[in-house]
């Protein structure tokens, strides 16, 4: 896979709803959750990073940016393509 795609749909999370687990995401607010269509066909749910939430647009070209969550876990997140 090339790691390139475009934003199919997205939402901006602006507040914590609920308790416990949701609090873990509070430092990241606001953040974008998006469906990204990869150039090769699959669609996945991910975060858009390295981009102001106001700048995210439908059809925006993005590329993968892996973020390390633990020594064993890397998550594919996406940022605007250059």
N, C-alpha and C positions, 0 to 999 in steps of 0.2 A: 504494500500500500504506500502511496505517495505521502500521506499525511496532509493532503490538501482537500479543501471542500468549500462549501458555502452554507451560510445560515439559512435554514428552512423556516424555523420559527423560534421564538424566544420569549422569555419573561424576565422581569427584573424583580428580585427579592429585596424588599425594602424594610421588612420588619420580621422579628422572630414571632412565630405563632406556635403556641403549645409550650411545653416545658422540656426539661431534661436534655434530650439529645439535640433539640433545636438550638439550645444555648451555645453549643459548640461552634455554630456558624455565625454567631452574633458579631465577632470581630470582622467578618468579611462583608457585612452589609454596607452598602447595597452590592449585590452581585447578580450576574446574569447566568441563567440556565437556558441552554439552547439545544434544539435539534439541529444537527449538522449533517448535511448530505455530503458524503465523501465522493471524490471524483470517480472512484471505482464503483460506486453504486450504493453501498450500505449507508444507513442513516443511524446516528447514535446520539444519545443524550449526553451532554457535557457542559462544562463551564466555558464562558468567554472571558479571557484574562488579558491583562496588559492593554486595556482599552476602556475609556470612560463609558459608563453605562449608556449615556446619551448618544454615543457614537455608534452603537450596535444597530445594524439595519438588516432587514430581510434581504437575502441575496448577497450579503457581504462575503467576500472571499476571505477564507481563514486557513491557517496551517497549524499543525499539531505542536504543542509545547508540553512535554512531559514534566510533571511536577512530582518530586519525591515526597511521599507521605511517611515512609518508614524505610529502614534499610532494605526491605524486600518488596515494597509496594511503590510503584510509579503510576500516576494517573494521567491519562491523555486529556489535556485541556487544549483549548484553541485560542489563538490570538489573530488579529488581523494580518493578512498577508502583506508583505512589503511590495 
